[in-house]
Amino acid sequence: MYSFKNDYSEGAHPSILKALMETNMEQEDGYGEDKYCEKAIKLLKGKLECDDVDIHMFCGGTQTNLTSISAFLRPHEAVISANTGHVLVHETGAIEATGHKVISMLVDDGKLKPKHIKMALDEHNDEHMVKPKMVYISNPTEIGTIYKKQELKDLSDFCNKNEIILYMDGARLGSALCSKENDIEISDLPKLTDAFYIGGTKNGALMGEALVLCNDSLKEDFRYHIKQKGGLLAKGRVIGIQFLELFKDDIYFELAKHANGMAEMLKIGITNCGHKFLIDSYTNQIFPIIPNKIIEKLEEKYSFIVWQKIDEGNSAIRLVTSWATRDDMVKAFIEDLGLLERI
């Protein structure tokens, strides 16, 4: 059974494991105040071409999201999300559990646009309702689409004009930045968002996300919020070492390019078998529409998620490739799909 179910099935890139082993018996300060976190933060600031940001290390994406959103918002304030957004659909009400409503906006392609934000603002117009104060986006989105630079700039301008915080979930940021359709540089993000994070867990790390606070108004006492939410890791060095390894030789981008390349290979092969897709994605998540009878056969050899029923005979499945996806298994999937088509 080979998995195309997610991009965190494997452990970590060998260079990370090597670095963790080599530094294992060193004694370091805790809670992110070790030399490895300091070096990783300095390196990331260089990649971002911006020294005027605060960077904090977290273990996982949900922890990053709930800590950030709860810290940035006052009790009566809410966050706007696409109806496919991770904070709305896949975080077990973590944001609501901190006391903040997630306002869902119906979108066509996973992406929020200024018109959606305006609609939410118009609908929540007095003190008898929650006050929209933050826009949550992810890049790529939950359905594999990406924000182009102009789209992100339009959102940023609208949010600035309306005094709304723009927050970007970057769990798969590497995949977005390395997409052949992308025109955003990582150094653009401090200028276009108030806060975002760089995801490591889904791009070669054992675990770890690096939260970047760009807006000065969000920085004060943030470590207090991390501690209160259980995110201030005593052995913070574990995350610092990983980000240092991922970015010192740009392995982060190489791994994301590999994941995207494997998805592109799948996409071409599936297209050649005559199948269409739920959404046109150029990242490491693709959503082909396959007959149910063929899906059942594929599930005997491969693990993936049946994403959405299309009609009585067909469903969209989600195939996710990773930094470690083997090209021989991609070829095997395509070959098996072709054979099943002919039966």
MIZADO-594075 format. One record per atom (N, C-alpha, C): x, y, z; residue in one letter. Coordinates in pm, whole numbers, padded with zeros to 5 digits, always signed. Each point is the difference from the previous one (the first is absolute). Example, Ala and Ser with C-alpha at 12.3 -4.5 7.8 and 13.67 -1.06 7.14 Angstrom:
REM MIZADO-594075
+01319-00569+00780A -00089+00119+00000A +00090+00120+00000A -00035+00105-00072S +00082+00119+00006S -00077+00109+00073S 
***
This chain:
REM MIZADO-594075
+00086-00119+00000M -00086+00119+00000M +00089+00124+00000M -00009+00083-00103Y +00079+00123-00007Y -00094+00118+00020Y +00045+00097+00078S -00088+00109+00039S +00019+00126-00083S -00112+00048-00054F -00012+00134-00056F -00101+00080+00084F -00009-00035+00126K -00102+00055+00089K +00037+00137+00055K +00129+00021+00023N +00044+00128+00057N +00148+00022-00032N +00055+00111+00047D +00141+00031-00023D +00081-00001+00129D -00044-00082+00095Y +00076-00015+00124Y +00005-00146+00045Y -00016-00092-00095S +00005-00143+00033S +00141-00044+00039S +00099+00056-00070E +00138-00035+00031E +00052+00081+00119E +00118-00036+00047G +00057+00068+00116G +00056+00136-00033G +00131+00004-00032A +00065+00128-00029A +00113-00020-00098A +00039+00108-00064H +00112-00003-00093H +00126-00046+00075H +00083-00083-00063P +00119-00054+00068P +00092+00104+00060P +00013+00117-00064S +00090+00102+00055S -00050+00052+00134S -00130+00001+00018I -00057+00041+00129I +00030-00104+00107I -00021-00126-00033L +00029-00107+00097L +00149+00000+00037L +00085+00023-00099K +00145+00005+00024K +00033+00114+00095K -00058+00118-00025A +00028+00116+00084A -00050-00021+00143A -00117-00062+00012L -00053-00027+00134L +00089-00097+00076L +00051-00100-00069M +00090-00096+00065M +00132+00066+00039M +00055+00080-00089E +00130+00063+00027E -00006+00099+00115E -00114+00061+00024T -00014+00100+00107T -00068-00055+00124T -00029-00129-00002N -00086-00060+00103N +00050+00020+00142N +00129-00012+00022M +00053+00006+00137M +00049+00139+00040M -00020+00096-00087E +00034+00138+00039E -00102+00052+00100E +00049+00082+00093Q -00090+00065+00095Q -00034+00139-00052Q -00131+00028-00004E -00047+00128-00053E -00110+00057+00088E -00016+00131-00007D -00111+00064+00071D -00133-00047-00061D -00107+00014+00076G -00130-00047-00045G -00090+00110-00053G -00119-00042-00040Y -00108+00089-00040Y +00036+00094-00116Y +00076-00054-00095G +00031+00077-00119G +00110+00103+00017G +00070-00003+00112E +00107+00096+00023E +00138-00063-00017E +00004-00110-00073D +00125-00070-00030D +00066+00059-00124D +00124-00038-00024K +00075+00057-00113K -00056-00045-00135K -00062-00118-00004Y -00051-00049-00128Y -00126+00076-00043Y -00087+00029+00095C -00116+00083-00033C +00043+00140-00041C +00100+00053+00071E +00050+00133-00033E +00059+00003-00141E +00077-00104-00036K +00059-00006-00133K -00108-00018-00107K -00098-00085+00031A -00107-00025-00097A -00081+00127-00024A -00030+00073+00106I -00077+00125-00013I +00078+00103-00080I +00130+00011+00026K +00083+00093-00076K +00003-00038-00147K +00011-00130-00028L +00001-00049-00138L -00132+00029-00070L -00112-00025+00070L -00131+00026-00059L -00021+00148-00029L +00045+00084+00090K -00012+00145-00023K +00077+00040-00125K +00114-00065-00023G +00076+00027-00122G -00076-00042-00124G -00064-00117+00005K -00079-00048-00114K -00119+00093-00026K -00056+00053+00108L -00115+00091-00012L +00043+00142-00037L +00131+00025+00007E +00055+00133-00027E -00066+00104+00089E -00019-00039+00126C -00068+00089+00095C +00044-00034+00142C +00070+00093+00064D +00041-00021+00139D -00108+00040+00098D -00095+00081-00047D -00102+00056+00089D -00122-00091+00013D +00025-00127+00026V -00108-00095+00026V +00038-00080+00125V -00099-00050+00068D +00023-00094+00110D -00035-00140-00049D +00083-00099+00032I -00022-00137-00044I -00006-00092+00121I -00104-00082+00005H -00021-00093+00111H -00020-00141-00056H +00060-00097+00068M -00009-00139-00043M -00112-00074+00071M -00078-00075-00077F -00108-00081+00054F +00017-00145-00047F -00072-00091+00067C +00005-00141-00038C -00087-00030-00122C -00121+00056-00004G -00093-00037-00106G -00088+00115-00043G -00072-00021-00111G -00079+00105-00061G -00120+00045+00080G -00077-00096+00052T -00118+00037+00079T +00039+00080+00123T +00108-00043+00065Q +00051+00074+00116Q +00040+00142-00038Q +00062+00015-00116T +00039+00132-00048T -00122+00086-00026T -00098-00057-00067N -00121+00075-00035N -00078+00045+00123N -00024-00093+00091L -00085+00037+00115L +00072+00099+00091L +00132-00016+00016T +00075+00094+00084T +00000+00139-00062T +00024+00006-00130S +00006+00130-00068S -00135+00070-00001S -00102-00071-00043I -00131+00062-00013I -00054+00046+00134I +00018-00083+00103S -00050+00039+00132S +00080+00116+00058S +00127+00012-00036A +00083+00110+00049A -00032+00130-00071A -00030-00007-00129F -00019+00120-00080F -00138+00065+00021F -00100-00081+00038L -00137+00049+00005L -00047+00030+00142L -00083+00103+00013R -00069+00027+00126R -00120-00095+00011R -00057-00016+00120P -00103-00104+00021P -00118+00003-00095P -00040+00118-00047H -00119+00011-00085H +00033-00005-00149H +00126-00021-00033E +00043+00006-00140E +00008-00139-00063E -00016-00004-00132A -00010-00127-00072A +00095-00002-00120A +00019-00120-00052V +00088-00019-00115V -00081-00047-00120V +00030+00055-00116I -00068-00036-00125I +00081-00106-00072I -00068-00105-00045S +00067-00110-00068S -00082-00045-00120S +00069-00054-00101A -00071-00068-00108A -00070-00122+00056A -00107-00044-00064N -00075-00116+00050N +00082-00128-00002N +00112+00000-00072T +00091-00115-00001T +00117+00018+00096T +00006+00113+00069G +00116+00033+00084G +00028-00100+00109G +00127-00022+00027H +00041-00099+00099H -00053+00031+00139H +00002+00129+00039V -00047+00036+00134V -00150-00023+00015V -00071-00003-00111L -00144-00021+00003L -00036-00148-00001L +00071-00077-00082V -00041-00138-00029V +00077-00106+00077V +00132+00021+00020H +00084-00110+00043H +00076+00023+00131H -00049+00089+00086E +00073+00023+00124E -00088-00020+00123E -00103-00082-00014T -00081-00045+00112T -00053+00115+00084T -00030+00112-00064G -00052+00114+00075G +00103+00067+00088G +00130-00017-00033A +00105+00056+00085A -00011+00151+00014A -00034+00067-00110I -00010+00146+00006I -00121+00041+00083I -00114-00066-00025E -00120+00030+00079E +00022-00029+00149E +00082-00100+00028A +00028-00035+00140A +00076+00110+00072A +00068+00087-00075T +00067+00115+00063T -00094+00118+00015T -00125-00016-00048G -00100+00105+00017G -00023+00087-00121G +00053-00041-00115H -00012+00083-00120H -00073-00075-00110H -00103+00063-00053K -00077-00060-00107K +00077+00003-00132K -00015-00107-00079V +00053-00002-00136V -00116+00025-00095V +00007+00109-00074I -00104+00037-00096I +00031-00064-00134I -00088-00088-00045S +00023-00075-00123S -00053+00075-00121S +00084+00011-00103M -00041+00063-00125M +00012-00101-00113M -00107-00015-00077L -00002-00094-00111L +00086+00053-00115L +00098-00080-00043V +00088+00038-00110V +00002-00111-00105V +00047+00034-00119D -00001-00096-00110D +00129-00081-00010D +00112+00060+00035D +00130-00061-00026D +00089-00008+00123D -00061+00007+00118G +00076-00007+00124G +00059+00132+00044G -00012+00106-00084K +00066+00126+00029K -00099+00110+00037K +00033+00072+00107L -00077+00118+00037L +00042+00117-00086L -00098+00084-00033K +00026+00122-00076K -00060+00118+00077K +00041+00121-00032P -00054+00117+00070P -00152+00005+00005P -00066-00046-00106K -00146+00003-00001K -00059-00089+00112K +00068-00111+00031H -00047-00086+00108H +00017+00069+00137H +00113+00069+00014I +00025+00071+00126I -00103+00112+00019I -00025+00072-00107K -00100+00108+00006K -00137-00054+00038K -00036-00114-00056M -00128-00061+00030M -00011-00033+00149M +00107-00055+00056A +00000-00033+00142A -00010+00125+00086A +00069+00105-00040L -00006+00126+00075L -00140+00062-00006L -00061-00006-00117D -00134+00056-00017D -00104-00076+00082D +00020-00131+00012E -00097-00083+00072E +00016+00011+00152E +00118+00040+00046H +00027+00012+00144H +00025+00148+00028H -00107+00073+00027N +00011+00145-00002N -00034+00071+00131N -00024-00077+00107D -00023+00067+00128D +00040-00090+00115D -00017+00052+00123E +00050-00070+00119E -00084-00120+00041E -00103-00031-00073H -00079-00119+00028H +00058-00124-00070H +00105+00021-00075M +00068-00108-00071M +00149+00005+00031M +00069-00109-00031V +00145+00005+00011V +00055+00100-00101V +00118+00050+00029K +00062+00099-00088K +00112-00067-00080K -00011-00007-00133P +00108-00058-00081P +00126+00086+00013P +00109-00063+00040K +00123+00074+00023K +00122-00066-00066K -00014-00122-00043M +00111-00070-00062M -00046-00076-00123M +00087-00005-00100V -00022-00085-00117V +00101-00113+00006V -00050-00124-00005Y +00085-00118-00001Y +00004-00056-00142Y +00120-00014-00053I +00018-00068-00129I +00110-00103+00016I +00002-00097-00089S +00114-00093-00005S +00054-00001-00142S +00130-00015-00011N +00065-00003-00131N +00101-00114-00003N -00032-00110-00074P -00118-00017-00083P -00126-00022+00082P -00113+00005-00067T -00127-00023+00068T -00018-00148+00027T -00109-00034+00066E -00029-00140+00032E -00031-00082-00125E -00023+00065-00111I -00026-00075-00123I +00111+00022-00103I +00117+00042+00048G +00118+00002-00085G +00021+00122-00086G -00090+00097+00004T +00017+00122-00078T +00093+00096+00073T +00057+00095-00073I +00092+00095+00063I -00044+00144-00027I +00045+00087+00088Y -00023+00143-00019Y +00111+00057-00089Y -00039+00071-00105K +00097+00075-00079K +00032+00131+00075K +00109+00064-00040K +00046+00119+00072K -00104+00112-00001K -00065+00022-00114Q -00099+00106-00007Q -00120-00031+00089Q -00040-00127+00007E -00111-00040+00086E +00033+00027+00146E +00123-00033+00039L +00041+00023+00138L +00012+00150+00028L +00048+00075-00097K +00010+00145+00018K -00138+00063+00013K -00095-00047-00080D -00136+00052+00010D -00059-00026+00138D +00022-00120+00052L -00047-00033+00135L +00069+00088+00103L +00131+00014-00015S +00078+00080+00096S -00048+00145+00001S -00020+00057-00117D -00045+00140-00008D -00138+00016+00063D -00090-00095-00028F -00135+00008+00056F +00004-00013+00151F +00080-00092+00050C +00008-00019+00145C +00062+00122+00069C +00104+00055-00059N +00062+00120+00057N -00100+00116+00005N -00074+00017-00107K -00097+00109-00008K -00109-00015+00106K -00037-00124+00030N -00108-00026+00096N +00050-00043+00138N +00130+00016+00022E +00061-00031+00131E -00030-00144+00043E +00022-00092-00091I -00021-00143+00025I +00135-00071-00011I +00023-00094+00088I +00125-00077+00001I -00005-00106-00111I +00106-00007-00079L +00010-00104-00104L +00102-00104+00047L -00050-00121+00019Y +00082-00110+00053Y +00004-00115-00100Y +00120-00048-00031M +00016-00108-00097M +00051-00127+00066M -00076-00106-00017D +00040-00135+00042D +00096-00054-00107D +00120-00033+00040G +00101-00047-00095G +00041-00143+00022G -00094-00084+00041A +00034-00141+00026A +00068-00063-00122A -00047+00035-00120R +00059-00051-00124R +00060+00114-00083R +00053+00099+00068L +00049+00120-00068L +00107-00034-00104L +00086-00096+00029G +00104-00038-00095G -00060-00043-00133G -00107-00077+00006S -00066-00046-00122S -00056+00116-00080S -00057+00100+00068A -00053+00118-00069A +00112+00079-00066A +00108+00025+00074L +00109+00082-00051L +00074-00067-00115L -00005-00133-00005C +00071-00073-00105C -00092-00045-00112C -00126+00040+00004S -00092-00032-00107S +00040+00073-00128S -00018-00065-00114K +00036+00063-00127K -00091+00119-00031K -00112+00011+00068E -00093+00112-00019E +00028+00116+00095E +00092-00019+00094N +00023+00100+00104N +00082+00119-00050N -00034+00119+00049D +00080+00119-00029D +00032+00078+00128D -00012-00067+00114I +00031+00061+00129I +00134-00050+00051I +00084+00090+00049E +00124-00038+00069E -00026-00004+00150E +00075-00081+00071I -00019-00008+00145I +00025+00137+00064I +00085+00080-00064S +00031+00134+00053S -00116+00099-00019S -00099-00037-00081D -00118+00086-00017D -00094-00008+00120D +00003-00111+00071L -00103-00028+00101L +00001+00097+00118L +00116+00043+00051P -00005+00099+00109P -00064+00131-00041P +00006+00031-00130K -00058+00126-00048K -00151-00011-00023K -00048-00122-00026L -00139-00019-00043L -00090-00062+00107L +00056-00047+00110T -00080-00059+00108T +00038+00062+00133T -00089-00015+00097D +00031+00042+00137D +00071-00110+00076D -00029-00124-00036A +00065-00115+00061A -00019-00121-00093A +00097-00088+00000F -00011-00124-00077F +00094-00103+00062F -00017-00124-00039Y +00098-00097+00048Y +00054-00087-00112Y +00123-00045+00023I +00071-00086-00094I -00009-00142+00052I -00067-00086-00075G -00024-00136+00047G +00117-00093-00026G +00041-00071+00105G +00105-00100-00013G -00052-00142+00004G -00105-00023+00079T -00053-00135+00021T -00034-00069-00132T -00057+00073-00095K -00043-00057-00127K +00104+00019-00111K +00122+00035+00040N +00104+00017-00101N +00137-00043+00052N +00005-00120+00057G +00129-00061+00031G +00044+00002+00144G -00069+00075+00087A +00035+00003+00141A -00075-00109+00077A +00057-00040+00112L -00074-00089+00090L -00125+00070+00050L +00017+00127+00032M -00108+00087+00045M +00054+00142-00003M -00089+00096+00001G +00046+00136+00017G -00056+00099-00100G -00041+00117+00051E -00046+00112-00080E +00068+00126+00055E +00033+00091-00089A +00062+00126+00042A -00096+00115-00026A -00055+00056+00107L -00095+00110-00010L +00076+00131-00013L -00041+00080-00099V +00065+00129-00025V -00101+00112+00028V +00031+00084+00097L -00085+00115+00033L +00058+00123-00067L -00076+00058-00091C +00047+00113-00079C -00051+00133+00052C -00121+00001+00049N -00064+00121+00052N +00042+00022+00145N +00061+00114+00027D +00052+00028+00134D -00106-00012+00108D -00125+00031-00033S -00106-00001+00101S -00032-00141+00050S +00048-00103-00070L -00029-00138+00037L +00111-00065+00083L +00110+00073+00019K +00120-00063+00057K +00005-00001+00153K -00061+00099+00061E +00016+00018+00144E -00050-00121+00079E +00084-00048+00092D -00035-00108+00093D -00039-00130-00069D +00044-00019-00124F -00048-00119-00072F +00049-00129+00064F +00117+00001+00057R +00050-00123+00066R -00088-00039+00119R -00066+00097+00063Y -00096-00032+00106Y -00115-00082-00056Y -00047+00039-00118H -00110-00073-00064H +00044-00143-00037H +00122-00012-00051I +00050-00133-00037I +00004-00090+00123I +00051+00052+00109K +00010-00079+00124K -00137-00038+00051K -00091+00093+00002Q -00134-00025+00053Q -00074-00107-00080Q +00028-00006-00132K -00065-00098-00086K +00079-00131-00010K +00102-00015+00081G +00075-00125+00002G +00096-00019-00115G +00038+00109-00066G +00084-00012-00119G +00146+00034+00020G +00038+00043+00120L +00139+00039+00023L +00080-00125+00036L +00059-00061-00099L +00067-00129+00013L +00131+00013+00077L +00014-00078+00107A +00122+00005+00080A +00123-00032-00086A -00011-00103-00081K +00111-00035-00089K -00021+00064-00137K -00010+00133+00002G -00024+00076-00123G +00108-00021-00103G +00118-00038+00042R +00111-00027-00091R -00037-00100-00109R -00090-00094+00036V -00040-00104-00095V -00059+00063-00127V -00075+00107+00016I -00059+00066-00116I +00101+00093-00067I +00077+00070+00082G +00102+00090-00056G +00099-00073-00089G +00046-00116+00044I +00095-00080-00078I -00061-00037-00134I -00127-00036+00001Q -00065-00044-00124Q -00013+00114-00101Q -00040+00118+00047F -00012+00113-00093F +00136+00047-00049F +00101-00013+00083L +00136+00033-00042L +00043-00092-00114L -00029-00128+00012E +00035-00095-00105E -00082+00022-00127E -00128+00029+00016L -00087+00018-00116L +00037+00120-00084L +00052+00106+00064F +00020+00125-00073F +00146+00037-00025F +00095-00064+00065K +00138+00044-00018K +00050-00028-00142K -00046-00106-00063D +00036-00030-00139D -00124-00006-00090D -00108+00062+00047D -00126+00006-00075D -00059-00138-00030D +00026-00096+00090I -00061-00132-00014I -00152+00013+00003I -00050+00095+00076Y -00144+00022+00012Y -00066+00012-00137Y +00061+00078-00087F -00057+00022-00133F +00022-00120-00091F +00111-00068+00014E +00026-00120-00079E -00104-00108+00031E -00032-00015+00127L -00098-00102+00040L -00139+00034-00052L -00035+00128+00005A -00131+00043-00051A -00008-00019-00151A +00108+00027-00070K +00003-00021-00145K -00020-00147-00033K +00062-00087+00079H -00017-00144-00023H -00146-00040+00019H -00061+00046+00109A -00141-00033+00026A -00089+00047-00114A +00021+00123-00045N -00079+00052-00111N +00025-00079-00129N +00125-00037-00022G +00035-00075-00120G -00068-00137-00004G -00008-00065+00115M -00067-00130+00007M -00151+00016-00025M -00058+00109+00051A -00142+00026-00024A -00025+00028-00148A +00092+00074-00062E -00014+00030-00142E +00008-00128-00083E +00088-00091+00038M +00011-00127-00070M -00130-00078+00011M -00057-00001+00121L -00130-00066+00019L -00108+00065-00085L +00000+00132+00000K -00103+00075-00072K +00004-00030-00149K +00120-00002-00057I +00014-00028-00143I -00044-00142-00031I +00042-00094+00084G -00036-00139-00023G -00149-00025+00011G -00063+00061+00098I -00144-00016+00020I -00078+00066-00114I +00049+00115-00045T -00063+00068-00114T +00009-00088-00125T +00115-00060-00021N +00019-00086-00116N -00090-00124+00006N -00044-00036+00120C -00095-00112+00014C -00144+00045-00025C -00017+00129-00028G -00132+00050-00037G -00083+00059+00112G +00062+00030+00114H -00076+00050+00115H +00014+00151+00016H -00104+00062+00052K +00000+00143+00030K +00023+00023+00149K +00007+00127+00038F +00033+00034+00137F -00104+00095+00060F -00018-00012+00131L -00094+00085+00072L +00045+00145-00004L +00131+00022+00011I +00058+00134+00003I +00134-00006-00072I +00039+00108-00062D +00127+00005-00071D +00109+00042+00097D +00074-00095+00052S +00101+00026+00102S +00140-00020-00056S +00092+00089+00041Y +00139-00011-00042Y +00092-00014+00122Y -00053-00056+00106T +00081-00025+00119T +00003-00152+00025T +00027-00040+00124N +00018-00143+00026N -00130-00071+00038N -00113+00066-00019Q -00130-00063+00020Q -00077+00005-00132Q -00047-00115-00046I -00082-00003-00120I -00128-00079+00029I -00107+00030-00077F -00132-00054+00030F -00065-00058-00127F +00049-00116-00046P -00059-00060-00120P -00138-00060+00027P -00083-00001-00102I -00133-00060+00008I +00007-00138-00064I -00029-00102+00080I +00020-00139-00040I -00130-00079+00021I -00031-00094-00087P -00116-00087+00025P +00014-00076+00132P -00108-00011+00073N +00003-00064+00132N +00052-00143-00006N -00036-00072-00105K +00044-00140-00010K +00152-00010-00015K +00060+00101-00065I +00145+00001-00013I +00065+00045+00131I -00063+00096+00069I +00050+00043+00131I +00012-00118+00095I -00103-00084+00003E +00001-00117+00088E +00117-00092-00030E +00035-00017-00126K +00113-00084-00038K +00133+00066+00037K +00009+00130-00022L +00123+00073+00034L +00028-00005+00150L -00107+00001+00079E +00015-00002+00146E +00059-00130+00052E +00006-00101-00084E +00064-00125+00041E +00152+00013+00005E +00055+00098-00072K +00145+00016-00005K +00050+00137+00047K -00092+00099+00003Y +00042+00136+00032Y -00093+00062+00104Y +00059+00086+00081S -00078+00072+00101S -00017+00145-00045S -00124+00048+00002F -00032+00137-00036F -00137+00034+00058F -00041+00124-00013I -00128+00044+00054I -00101+00017-00112I -00119-00058+00018V -00111+00026-00091V -00059+00134+00045V +00020+00102-00081W -00024+00138+00041W -00146+00042-00012W -00062-00033-00114Q -00134+00053-00026Q -00074-00087-00101Q -00125-00030+00031K -00084-00072-00096K -00039+00095-00113K +00018-00045-00124I -00035+00081-00116I -00139-00036-00050I -00023-00130-00019D -00131-00052-00038D -00005-00145+00046D -00101-00073-00044E -00018-00138+00047E +00116-00091-00037E +00068+00032-00108G +00105-00091-00046G +00142+00050+00016G +00017+00127+00041N +00135+00060+00003N +00024+00083+00126N +00125+00004+00042S +00040+00081+00115S +00135+00065-00027S +00022+00111+00066A +00132+00064-00005A +00083-00055+00115A +00123-00040-00030I +00091-00044+00105I +00109+00103+00017I +00061+00003+00119R +00113+00090+00021R +00128-00083+00005R +00092+00034-00087L +00133-00061+00000L +00101+00105+00043L +00078-00031+00102V +00100+00093+00052V +00138-00061-00013V +00090+00074-00059T +00139-00044-00011T +00085+00076+00101T +00118-00052+00030S +00084+00061+00104S +00144+00011-00047S +00081+00054+00087W +00144+00012-00023W +00064-00137-00021W -00066-00105+00047A +00058-00135-00005A -00073-00094-00096A -00099+00050-00073T -00075-00086-00092T +00093-00059-00106T -00014-00130-00021R +00085-00072-00095R -00061+00005-00140R +00084+00031-00098D -00051+00008-00136D -00044-00136-00054D +00061-00109+00049D -00043-00131-00047D -00142-00033+00046D -00039+00052+00117M -00136-00024+00049M -00101+00089-00073M +00044+00118-00041V -00087+00085-00082V -00026-00070-00133V +00106-00052-00061K -00015-00071-00127K -00087-00124+00017K +00016-00069+00113A -00080-00120+00025A -00148+00035+00012A -00031+00112+00068F -00139+00043+00014F -00061+00029-00136F +00073+00071-00083I -00050+00034-00134I -00021-00126-00083I +00096-00093+00009E -00012-00125-00075E -00121-00081+00046E -00018-00008+00132D -00115-00074+00053D -00132+00065-00040D -00004+00133+00002L -00121+00071-00043L -00031-00032-00146L +00103+00000-00082G -00020-00031-00142G -00049-00142-00022G +00055-00095+00076L -00043-00139-00013L -00146-00017+00041L -00038+00068+00110L -00139-00010+00049L -00097+00061-00100L +00045+00102-00072E -00087+00061-00101E -00036-00099-00111E +00092-00093-00026R -00018-00091-00112R -00076-00128+00038R -00024-00016+00130I -00070-00121+00046I -00150+00016-00022I 
***
